[in-house]
Amino acid sequence: MTGTAAQHDIDSPENLARRRHGQSVLSEIDGHQGEAVIDSLADINPALGHHVAAFSFGDIYDRPGLDPRSRQLVTLGILTALGGCEPQLKVHIGAALNVGISREEITEALLHATVYCGFPRALNATFVAREVFAERDATPAS
C-alpha cells in the first residue's frame, strides 16, 4: 500500500489508534454528544466521522498550548462568526459547560462576538445557548 493509500485507509492500525485517541479526547470534552455526532456519520460518511475524531480531537484539540477552556471559547467565537453552524454550536456550548466555562462566560463570549460578526449571528448563538442551558436545567444531575 502506498503512503497515500495508507493515509486514506481509516481502518489501518495507525488510523485506528488516532481515532481511538481522538474519541477519548472527544468524550472528555463533549461527553455523549460528541460520540453521537460520530455515530450519526457511520452509515453515510464514516471517513468524515473518523477525521472529526482523529484529526479534530486527537491531533488538534489535544495539542499543548491552549487548555480546553481556551479552545472552547475560541470555538464558540468561530462558530458564532461563521453563522449557520447552530447544531455544532449546540454541541460546543455543552462542551464549554463540560470544561468549566460558566454560563455567564459563554454569554459574554457571544456578546463579544457581536462586535466582529454582527447582531444576527450573535443573536442566533445566544438563542442556542438558551436552549442548551434549558436542556441542562431539565436534566437531573447524575
N, C-alpha and C positions, 0 to 999 in steps of 0.2 A: 504494500500500500504506500503510495507516495505521501509526502508530507502534507500536501493539500488535501488528499483524500482522508488522511487521518484526522485532519482538523475538522472535517465535516462529519465524521463518524461520532455522533453524540453518545454512542454506546461503547466507545473504546474505553479501556481501563483508565486511562488518564482523564478522559472527559467525564466518566462516571464519578471519579474521585473529586473532580472540580465541582460537579453538580451536587454531590453529597455535601461537600463543604459549604457551597452556596446555600443549599436548603437549610443547613444548620444555622447559618447566619440569618437567613430569612426568617426562620422560626423564632429566633431570639428577638428579632425586631418587630415582625408583623404578626407573629402568632399564627393562628389558623387562617387568617385572611390571605396571607401570602401563599400559603400552601394551596388554598382554594383557587387562586389565580393560576398557579402552575398546573393544578389538576384540570382546570377548565380548558386547557390547551391540548391535553393529551390526545383527544380524538381528531383535532383539526390541524394542529401545528406543534407537535412535540418538540421540534427543534427550537421554536421560539421559547417554549417553557424552559428548555434546557439552558438557553442563553440568558434568560432572565435570572435563573438560579446561579448558573456557573459564572457568567460574566458580571452581571449587575451586582449580585450579592457576594459571591465568592471572591471575585477579582477586585471589584471596586469598593463595595461597602466595607470590606474587611481590611482595607489598606490602613496603614498608620497615617497620622497627620491630622485627621479630624475624628472627633468622638461621635458616637451615634446621635447624640442630641444635635450637634452642629450639622451633621449630614441630613438629618430630618428637617431642620429649619431651612437649609438650602433647598432641599427637595420641595418643601411646601411653597417656597418663593417661586421656584421654577415652574411647578405645575400650575400655580395661580397665574403666572405671567403668560404661560402658553395658552391657557383657556381651552375649553373643550376636553379637559382631562379630569372631569369630575369623578369618574369611577376610580381612577388612580389616586386622585386627591383624597377620596374617602379612605382608601387603604392606608395612605401615608399620614393622614391626620390620626388615625388609630395607632399607627406605628409611633408617631410623635408622642402620643399619650403613653404608649408602652415603654418608651425610653426615658420617661420622666419629664417631658415638656408639659407645662401646665396649660390649662385651657386659656388662661389669660395670656400666656406667652404665644400660644397659637393664634389667638385673635389679634394680638398686637403685631405678629409677623404678617398676617393677612392685611391688616390696616397699613402697615409699612409698604407692602407690595402695591398698594393703590397709587403711590407716587410714581412708580415705574411702569405699571401695566394698566392703570385706569380703573375707574369705578366698576364697570360691568364685570370684569374678571374678578376683582376683589370681592364684590357682592356675591357672585356665584360661589366662590371659595368659602365665604363666610356662611352661606346657606348650607353648604356641605358640612362645615364644622358643626353647625347647629344640629344637623341630622346625626352625625357621629356622636356628639355629646348626649343627645336624647337616647340613642341606642344604648350607650354605656350606662345611662341612668336607669334604663328599663331592665338591664341585665343584672341579675343578682350577682354579687361578688362571690367568687368561688374560693 
